[in-house]
Amino acid sequence: MSENKNSGKGKLKLFTENMLVYGFGGVISRLVPFIMVPILAKLMSKKYFGLADNANVVISFGSAIAIMGMYDAMYRYFFEKEDDKYKKTVCSTTVYFTLGMSLLVSTVMVLFHNLLSMVAFKTTEYSYVIYISAVATLVSATNGIISAPTRMQNKRKVFLVTNTISPILSYSISIPLILKGYYVVALPIAALISGITMEIAFLIMNRKWFDIRLFDPKLLKKLLVMAVPLLPNVLIYWVFNSSDRLMITNIIDLDANGLYSVGAKLGHASQLIYTAFAGGWQFFAFSTMKEKDQVKSNSNIFDYLSAITFAATAFICVISKVFFQSIFPEEFWDGYIVAPYLFLAPLLQMLFQVSGNQFLVVKKTWPLSVLLLGGAALNVLCNYELIPIIGIEGAAIGTLLGYLSTLLITVAVLARMKLLVINKRIVFIYIMMTVFFLAWRFVFKANLITGIVAFAAFCAILLMLYHKELKNLIGMIRRKSK
């Protein structure tokens, strides 16, 4: 019995430490851009925000094609054996395949730059931005693989330092360019230079893990068997996170997309939570996947993260309008309405990944694709129907409903397969969050006092529901401090 308790504590410590270190490193890389948004809003118009945002959309799509699901496959096979040569073979095979794919995708982007410009910007006037995006795609795709050994070896200090330097370097380049009037290319060029710098740094640190002589065609086939079914998932995530930008641009204009982009920045403050989770989750999930009580551990994490997700979202609902009016120029104030939707959406993605990981543990990736595809289709349909009627809020609603439907169906399927344990408490807090969100939208979205009272009541109920876990956590912290 004591052995199980010690094992549980060890897994909790492993998950917490990786969240704090890798997650905190990732949070820093996203916190700096979040802090910089109000500054950029005073220097740039909505149009240029929209343009830079769509350039990132193009890069994320190209990178998804180039990586082709190999990042997750590399992680899965890296922990398959404890043999160092085998691990290096996994890394080497993955990186050289990804390099070839990245060069191919970047070349195609250059050849079709005018077409991509029309899709992304509704004009060929900015087609030269696609050239920058093509190079950035090459860097982004390969950088993820080259930096992976740092995480897989648990080199925490290195990760913290590099994730602190990268955004600082990027804005150190972009701000002077903006001040000189280079509004169109300032952010894309700065991000590209920062990405190249980080890739060179990681290549120097991790060079021993990549050897062309260790490229293994047989292992590549195994990696592709796992990776290729994941590619649709990555593309579907792109639909979730990016299709709304393109549809807003083409249905309305770049100005509306710029407003949506700024509204999404507060919403994407949840990326700080999501990134902290993701930083520790992947290492934790695959390194503990063979434990006997893995289903129970995964279910507990899903339970606790759901409570954290909803408490944070309720807070954003209350402060959204006041926050926008306090720090942004007036032309950006209307963006507040999308913030709560886009704050909750990435956290639902986080919860989907916690639950959906159970399919990966049993090596079944196709259900993830099917479930995500249904959610993405609902997302696009809502965008198509709602953007012409209610503008940018319609796109935010589509994103949220797409993720929510995917999550609920996934949880139901896994519970039926006995790969996830769902208790009455989880069901209750999901219903409670739905009621709170609807009350915000139709009752108190513009009334700060009413919102604060509702938020306090919401949190009080959560505290009662999770008082035992909180008591244990406080006790563990006190024992640790002593």
Order of alpha helices (4+ residues) and beta strands (2+ residues): alpha-alpha-alpha-alpha-alpha-alpha-alpha-alpha-alpha-alpha-alpha-alpha-alpha-alpha-alpha-alpha-alpha-alpha-alpha
